[in-house]
Amino acid sequence: MDSNNGAGRAFIGSFTSAGGRGITVAAVAGETGALTVLGTTDAVPDPSYLALGRGSGPGGAVLYAVSETEKGAAAALDISHDVPRPLGEVRPVDGDGPTHLALAGGHVLTANYGSGSVTVLPVLADGSLGAAGCVYAHEGSGPVTERQEGPHAHQVLPDPSGNWVLSVDLGTDSVRVCALDPGTGELRPHGETALRPGTGPRHLAFHPAGGHAYVLNELEPTVTVCRWDAAAGVLEAVGETPVLPAGASGGDGPASYASEVVVAHDGRFLWVANRGHDSISVLALDATGERPALVTTVSCGGHWPRDLALDPTGRRLYAANERSGNVSWFSVDPETGVPVPAGSLEVPAASCVVFA
């Protein structure tokens, strides 16, 4: 059975070095959101993060994956069949341990955690990747010496306007803003926003209105609210909110390391995945978008939720639970934002979920 440009499908990354299958393709049931495995491939080692784009091939859609290995790489895959097929060459990113990638300006960008850098690779006409061009190295460190001895780029993504690229660095407690030249692939530094030392920012997500960004911190269970000025390319931190109840992380509770932040399509809620606490936090947003408030936490349906994803309808959340080896899904109460457990699929060493 072949796919129809990936419609109604989910793609799940996993760590092959920890017993994962690589990339799993699953059908998504329209009414329930249930996942059914269609095929897998281990053609890319440790494809811990995935992103979707388009090419000129017969299937149209292309899946991009990092290879989170010591000498990192990125790959393009044709997903016109149930088993993804490599498209073109697997490309070195000239950086160590890439953890995230995104598409911007006709290029794929990777955030390289180990080397603290961002790599830019051109997307060719058929959707395959060209050789790495620009490698933008971060500089700096933070006060948590065992985790912040140097820069650790953890995420890179374009802003909603498409004019800027932001990179989140856990090691330097900051978010960098760059301009990407779509012709040359050069990243030109524009600014850097310092966050509270020792918080260890991991990922950020934009409000659907585009004027705010929410930076999730890994080393402390908080989210930093920022105003985003797309015209000027300026990110300004304006507040910080806990994502767990008092005492839930550290002290008498288990250590917890937040992994992903997701914003509701209507901008009313934030959801955060917490590893260790093994929960999903629900935060309500006020009309300004600047005052999130913790409503509750619910079980993530497994252990060590590395990723959290909202499906295209906005009605369901999916948690990739790395250490329990499953992807769990939830129906979201439209009034309260609280996720209600709805099912689970075994996926060893699961690391991320993306939807076509």
C-alpha positions in Angstrom: 0.0 0.0 0.0 1.3 3.4 -0.9 0.6 6.7 0.8 -1.2 9.6 -0.7 1.5 12.3 -0.2 1.6 11.3 3.5 -2.1 12.4 4.1 -3.4 11.1 7.4 -0.1 9.8 8.5 2.3 10.2 11.4 6.1 9.8 11.4 7.8 8.7 14.6 11.5 9.1 15.2 13.4 6.8 17.6 16.9 6.0 18.8 18.3 3.0 16.9 21.2 2.9 19.4 18.7 2.2 22.2 16.7 -0.5 20.3 14.5 1.8 18.3 13.3 1.0 14.8 14.5 4.3 13.3 11.5 5.9 11.5 8.1 4.5 12.0 5.2 5.4 9.6 1.7 5.1 11.1 -1.8 5.7 9.8 -3.9 8.1 11.9 -7.5 7.2 12.3 -9.6 10.3 11.6 -12.2 9.8 14.3 -10.1 8.5 17.1 -6.5 9.6 16.3 -5.4 6.0 16.9 -2.1 5.0 15.3 -1.5 1.9 13.3 2.0 1.0 12.1 2.5 0.8 8.3 6.2 0.5 8.0 9.6 1.2 9.5 13.1 2.0 8.3 16.5 2.1 10.1 18.2 3.7 7.1 19.2 6.7 9.2 20.9 6.1 12.6 19.3 7.7 15.6 16.7 9.9 13.7 15.7 11.7 16.9 14.0 14.6 15.2 12.0 14.9 12.0 10.4 17.6 9.8 8.3 17.6 6.7 8.9 19.4 3.4 8.1 19.1 -0.3 10.1 18.0 -3.4 9.4 17.5 -7.1 9.4 13.7 -6.9 6.3 11.6 -7.6 5.1 11.6 -4.0 5.7 15.3 -3.4 6.2 15.2 0.3 9.7 14.7 1.7 10.7 13.8 5.3 13.9 15.2 6.8 15.7 13.6 9.7 18.7 14.4 11.8 21.1 11.6 12.7 21.9 12.4 16.3 25.3 10.8 16.3 28.7 12.1 17.4 29.5 13.2 13.9 26.0 14.3 13.0 24.2 14.1 9.7 20.9 15.0 8.1 18.9 13.0 5.5 16.0 13.4 3.2 13.5 10.5 2.6 10.9 9.9 0.0 7.6 9.0 1.9 5.4 8.2 -1.1 5.5 4.5 0.1 4.8 3.0 3.5 8.5 2.5 4.1 10.5 5.7 3.6 13.3 5.6 1.1 16.5 7.6 1.2 16.4 10.5 -1.2 19.9 11.6 -2.3 22.9 11.5 0.0 23.0 11.5 3.7 24.8 14.8 4.4 27.3 15.5 7.3 26.3 18.6 9.2 29.8 19.4 10.3 28.6 19.4 13.9 28.1 17.0 16.7 24.9 15.5 18.0 22.2 17.4 16.0 19.0 17.3 18.1 16.6 19.4 15.9 16.0 20.6 12.4 13.6 22.9 10.6 13.0 24.2 7.0 13.5 27.9 6.2 14.2 29.8 3.0 14.7 26.7 0.8 17.2 25.2 3.3 17.2 22.6 6.1 18.8 23.9 9.3 20.1 21.7 12.1 20.7 22.5 15.8 23.9 20.7 16.8 23.8 20.1 20.6 27.3 18.6 21.0 29.2 21.3 19.1 26.9 24.2 19.9 26.3 25.3 16.3 23.6 25.6 13.6 24.2 24.1 10.1 22.5 25.2 6.9 22.0 22.7 4.1 20.3 23.6 0.8 17.2 21.7 -0.4 17.7 20.6 -4.0 14.9 20.6 -6.6 13.9 17.0 -5.9 13.8 17.6 -2.2 17.2 16.0 -1.5 19.9 17.8 0.5 23.0 19.5 -0.8 26.3 19.6 1.1 26.4 21.8 4.3 27.3 25.4 3.5 27.1 27.7 6.5 27.9 26.5 10.0 27.2 29.2 12.6 29.0 28.5 15.9 27.5 29.7 19.2 29.8 31.0 21.9 29.4 31.2 25.7 28.6 29.1 28.8 26.4 29.0 31.9 26.6 28.5 35.6 25.5 24.8 35.7 28.9 23.5 34.9 28.0 19.9 34.2 25.5 20.9 31.5 26.6 24.4 30.5 30.4 24.2 30.1 29.9 25.5 26.6 27.2 26.2 24.0 24.6 23.6 23.3 22.2 24.6 20.5 19.0 22.5 21.1 16.5 23.9 18.6 16.4 26.1 15.4 13.3 27.4 13.7 12.0 30.2 11.6 9.8 32.8 13.1 6.1 33.1 11.8 7.0 35.9 9.4 9.7 33.8 7.7 12.2 36.7 8.0 14.2 35.4 10.9 15.8 32.2 12.3 15.9 31.6 16.0 18.3 29.2 17.7 17.7 28.2 21.4 20.9 27.4 23.3 20.7 25.4 26.6 24.4 26.0 27.3 24.4 29.7 27.1 21.0 30.5 28.5 20.1 32.5 25.4 18.2 32.6 22.2 19.9 33.9 19.1 18.2 35.7 16.2 19.8 35.5 12.7 18.8 36.5 9.2 19.1 33.7 6.5 20.1 34.6 3.0 18.0 32.3 0.9 20.4 32.6 -2.0 23.6 31.7 -0.3 22.4 29.9 2.8 24.4 32.3 5.0 23.2 33.0 8.5 23.9 36.5 9.6 23.7 37.2 13.4 21.2 39.9 14.3 20.8 39.7 18.1 20.9 37.5 21.2 18.4 37.5 24.1 19.8 36.5 27.5 17.6 34.5 29.8 17.9 33.9 33.5 21.3 32.1 34.1 21.0 28.4 34.8 17.5 27.9 33.3 18.8 26.0 30.3 16.4 26.9 27.5 15.6 24.0 25.3 12.8 24.8 22.9 10.4 27.6 22.1 7.0 27.9 20.4 5.2 30.9 19.0 1.7 32.1 19.8 -0.5 31.8 16.7 -0.9 35.6 16.6 2.9 35.9 16.2 3.6 38.5 18.8 4.8 36.2 21.6 7.1 33.2 22.1 7.3 30.8 24.9 10.8 29.5 25.8 10.8 26.2 27.7 13.6 25.7 30.1 15.1 22.3 30.7 17.3 22.8 33.8 14.5 24.5 35.8 10.8 23.6 35.3 9.7 27.0 33.9 8.6 28.7 30.7 9.9 32.2 29.9 7.4 34.4 28.1 8.8 36.7 25.5 7.5 39.4 23.2 8.5 39.0 19.6 8.9 42.0 17.3 9.0 40.5 13.8 9.6 43.9 12.1 12.8 44.5 14.2 13.8 40.9 14.8 13.8 41.4 18.6 12.9 38.9 21.3 12.3 40.4 24.8 11.8 38.3 27.9 8.9 39.6 30.0 8.1 36.9 32.6 8.7 33.4 33.8 6.1 30.8 34.9 6.5 27.4 36.7 5.3 24.4 34.6 5.0 22.1 37.7 3.4 22.4 41.1 5.7 23.6 43.9 7.9 20.8 45.2 7.2 18.5 42.2 10.7 18.7 40.8 13.7 18.5 43.1 13.5 18.5 46.9 11.1 15.8 47.8 10.0 15.2 44.2 11.9 13.5 41.4 14.2 15.6 39.2 12.3 16.7 36.1 13.5 18.0 32.8 11.0 19.6 30.5 11.3 18.6 26.8 8.7 20.3 24.6 6.2 23.2 24.6 3.1 23.3 22.4 0.7 26.1 21.9 -3.0 25.6 21.1 -4.1 26.6 17.6 -6.5 29.2 19.2 -3.8 30.5 21.5 -5.7 29.6 24.7 -3.4 26.9 26.2 0.2 25.8 26.5 1.1 22.2 27.0 4.5 21.1 28.3 6.0 17.6 28.5 8.0 16.8 31.6 10.6 14.0 31.8 11.1 12.5 35.2 7.8 13.9 36.5 6.4 12.0 33.5 3.6 14.4 32.9 1.9 16.9 30.6 1.4 20.3 32.1 -1.6 22.4 31.1 -1.2 26.1 31.2 -4.0 28.6 30.4 -3.1 31.8 28.5 -4.8 35.1 29.1 -5.9 37.4 26.3 -2.6 39.2 26.3 -0.7 36.0 25.8 1.8 37.1 28.5 0.4 35.5 31.7 0.3 31.7 31.4 -1.1 30.0 34.6 -0.6 26.4 35.5 -4.0 24.6 35.5 -3.0 21.0 36.2 -0.7 18.1 35.2 -1.7 14.7 33.8 0.3 11.5 33.3 2.1 11.3 30.0 1.1 7.7 29.6 4.6 6.4 29.9 8.1 7.3 31.0 10.4 10.1 29.9 8.3 12.0 27.4 10.9 13.4 25.0 8.4 15.1 22.6 4.9 16.4 22.6 3.0 17.1 19.4 -0.5 18.5 18.5 -2.2 16.9 15.6 -3.3 19.0 12.6 -6.9 19.3 13.9 -5.7 20.7 17.2 -7.9 18.2 19.0 -5.3 15.6 20.1 -1.9 15.5 21.7 0.7 12.8 21.2 3.6 12.1 23.6 6.7 10.2 22.5 7.7 8.4 25.7 11.4 7.5 25.1 12.2 5.2 28.1 8.9 3.3 28.2 9.0 2.9 24.4 5.5 4.1 23.4 3.6 6.9 21.9 0.5 7.8 23.8 -2.3 10.0 22.5 -4.9 12.2 24.2 -8.1 13.9 23.3 -8.0 17.6 24.4 -11.0 19.0 26.3 -11.8 22.1 24.2 -13.0 24.1 27.2 -10.3 23.2 29.8 -7.4 22.2 27.6 -6.9 19.1 29.8 -5.7 16.0 27.8 -7.8 12.8 28.3 -6.0 9.5 27.6 -7.2 7.8 24.4 -4.6 5.2 23.4 -1.0 4.1 23.1 1.3 2.4 20.5 4.5 0.5 21.2 7.5 2.4 19.7 10.8 1.5 21.3 13.0 4.5 22.2 10.5 7.0 20.7 11.8 10.5 20.3 9.4 12.6 18.2 6.2 12.7 16.3 5.3 14.7 13.2 2.2 14.7 11.1 1.7 15.0 7.3 
